[in-house]
Amino acid sequence: MLAVIGGAIVLSVTVWIYRRRNGGGVAAAKPRV
């Protein structure tokens, strides 16, 4: 279970950085849970 949570966090951060680098707004980069 912990590995799943950790993986989700890493994925969320990766997507946030990816969108931020592409000029995406912080609001648009919020992970949808």
Phi, psi and omega per residue, in radians:
M1 nan -0.742 -3.120
L2 -1.095 -0.657 3.137
A3 -1.123 -0.632 3.140
V4 -1.166 -0.757 3.134
I5 -1.128 -0.770 3.135
G6 -1.077 -0.732 3.133
G7 -1.113 -0.670 -3.140
A8 -1.155 -0.676 3.140
I9 -1.155 -0.793 3.133
V10 -1.062 -0.738 -3.135
L11 -1.118 -0.744 -3.136
S12 -1.087 -0.766 -3.140
V13 -1.141 -0.714 -3.141
T14 -1.087 -0.785 3.133
V15 -1.134 -0.692 -3.124
W16 -1.099 -0.798 3.133
I17 -1.135 -0.725 -3.126
Y18 -1.058 -0.807 -3.126
R19 -1.220 -0.636 3.140
R20 -1.113 -0.719 -3.141
R21 -1.173 -0.473 -3.122
N22 -1.580 0.252 3.081
G23 1.461 0.218 3.127
G24 -1.314 2.566 3.121
G25 -1.271 2.785 -3.139
V26 -1.123 -0.674 -3.126
A27 -1.108 -0.685 -3.113
A28 -1.278 -0.384 -3.088
A29 -1.548 -0.034 3.136
K30 -1.109 2.268 3.125
P31 -1.171 2.351 3.136
R32 -1.581 1.974 -3.106
V33 -1.674 nan nan
